[in-house]
Amino acid sequence: MAEIRYVRGDATAPAVKGVKVIAHMCNDIGGWGKGFVLALSRRWPEPEAAYRAWHRDRAANDFGLGAVRLVQVERYVWVANMIGQRGVRTGSKGVPVRYEAVDTALDRLAGHALELGASVHMPRIGCGLAGGTWSRVEPLVENRLVRRGIPVTVYDHD
């Protein structure tokens, strides 16, 4: 069976052939400005603009925990904005990451990746500002993506 490939490098610059989806976690309150999204925004304006519009029009769309929107940024590169965290701060309800939402979002991402014939590239989603642990996220990535034959590369930034 395939495995997650771990590399050191920049998840916004996957060096593989074919269609690629760069997946990352977003919050459910419309905030964009810290963490991995800064690297995305330095490279392309479209993911942030799409996320902000999606949040702004949330009364009329599917914006919410577990939702996914793909944004094409280059001919063979898409960014998956996945809503996997409640708010942005650790508080009485714990850390912002919501593992059930991460699982749902990864399941939806798998459908898109299979449709596109794409590999998936990501930082350790949900484990930075969202406060999650990779020991809880990694099995979700394996179950939802790797077991369905989708090549996954996880990037640890230098």
C-alpha positions in Angstrom: 0.0 0.0 0.0 1.1 3.5 -0.7 2.4 5.7 2.1 2.5 9.4 2.9 5.8 10.9 1.6 7.5 13.3 4.0 9.9 15.9 2.6 11.6 19.1 3.8 10.6 22.1 1.7 7.8 24.4 0.6 4.4 23.0 0.2 3.5 25.8 -2.2 6.1 24.5 -4.7 5.5 20.8 -5.2 8.2 19.5 -7.6 6.3 16.6 -9.2 4.7 16.1 -12.6 1.0 16.1 -13.2 -1.9 17.8 -11.5 -1.4 18.9 -8.0 -3.7 20.0 -5.2 -2.2 22.0 -2.3 -4.4 21.4 0.7 -4.6 23.5 3.9 -6.9 24.2 6.8 -8.9 27.4 7.2 -11.0 28.6 10.1 -14.8 29.1 10.1 -14.8 32.8 11.0 -13.3 34.4 7.8 -9.8 35.0 9.2 -6.9 34.8 6.8 -3.5 36.2 7.8 -1.3 33.9 9.9 0.4 30.6 9.3 0.6 28.7 6.0 -1.9 31.0 4.3 0.8 33.7 4.2 2.9 31.5 2.0 -0.1 30.9 -0.3 -0.9 34.6 -0.5 2.7 35.5 -1.4 2.5 33.1 -4.3 -1.1 33.6 -5.5 -3.9 36.0 -4.7 -6.7 33.7 -5.8 -7.0 31.4 -2.7 -7.5 34.3 -0.3 -9.9 36.1 -2.5 -11.9 32.9 -3.0 -11.9 32.2 0.7 -13.1 35.7 1.7 -15.8 35.7 -1.0 -16.9 32.2 0.2 -17.1 33.4 3.8 -18.8 36.7 2.9 -21.6 34.8 1.0 -21.8 32.0 3.5 -25.6 32.5 4.1 -26.1 31.3 0.5 -23.4 28.5 0.2 -21.8 25.6 2.0 -19.2 27.5 4.0 -18.7 25.8 7.3 -16.8 23.1 9.1 -15.8 20.2 6.8 -16.4 22.2 3.6 -13.8 22.4 0.8 -13.4 24.7 -2.1 -10.8 24.2 -4.8 -9.2 27.2 -6.5 -7.2 26.9 -9.7 -4.0 28.9 -9.4 -1.9 27.6 -12.3 -2.6 25.2 -15.3 -1.9 22.1 -13.2 -2.1 23.5 -9.7 -5.1 23.9 -7.4 -5.4 25.0 -3.8 -7.9 23.3 -1.5 -9.3 25.7 1.1 -10.7 23.3 3.7 -12.6 24.5 6.8 -11.2 22.4 9.7 -11.0 24.8 12.6 -13.6 26.5 14.8 -12.3 30.1 15.3 -8.6 30.9 15.8 -8.0 30.9 19.5 -7.5 28.2 22.1 -10.2 28.6 24.8 -12.6 26.8 27.1 -13.6 24.5 24.2 -9.9 23.6 23.6 -7.8 24.2 20.5 -9.4 25.4 17.2 -8.9 22.2 15.2 -12.0 20.1 14.8 -10.8 16.6 13.8 -14.3 15.5 12.6 -14.3 18.5 10.2 -10.7 17.7 9.0 -11.9 14.1 8.3 -15.0 15.3 6.4 -12.9 17.9 4.4 -10.3 15.2 3.5 -13.0 12.9 2.3 -14.4 15.7 0.1 -10.9 16.5 -1.1 -10.4 12.9 -2.1 -13.3 13.1 -4.5 -11.8 16.2 -6.1 -8.3 14.7 -6.3 -9.6 11.5 -7.9 -11.6 13.5 -10.4 -8.6 15.6 -11.4 -6.1 12.7 -11.3 -4.1 14.9 -8.8 -1.5 14.3 -6.2 -2.1 16.1 -2.8 0.5 18.3 -1.1 0.2 19.8 2.3 1.9 21.1 5.4 1.0 19.1 8.6 -2.6 20.4 8.3 -4.4 21.3 11.6 -1.1 21.1 13.6 0.1 24.7 13.5 -2.0 27.6 14.7 -5.1 25.2 14.9 -3.3 23.4 17.7 -3.9 19.8 16.5 -1.5 16.9 16.8 -0.1 15.0 13.7 -0.7 11.7 15.5 -4.5 12.4 15.2 -4.4 14.0 11.7 -2.1 11.5 10.0 -4.5 8.5 10.2 -7.2 10.7 8.7 -5.0 11.6 5.8 -4.1 7.9 5.4 -7.7 6.7 5.5 -9.3 9.4 3.3 -6.5 9.9 0.7 -3.7 7.3 0.7 -6.0 4.3 0.9 -7.9 5.6 -2.1 -4.7 5.6 -4.1 -4.0 9.3 -4.0 -0.3 10.2 -3.7 0.2 12.5 -0.7 3.3 14.5 0.2 3.6 16.3 3.6 6.1 19.2 3.8 8.0 20.2 6.8 9.3 23.8 6.1 13.0 24.4 6.7 
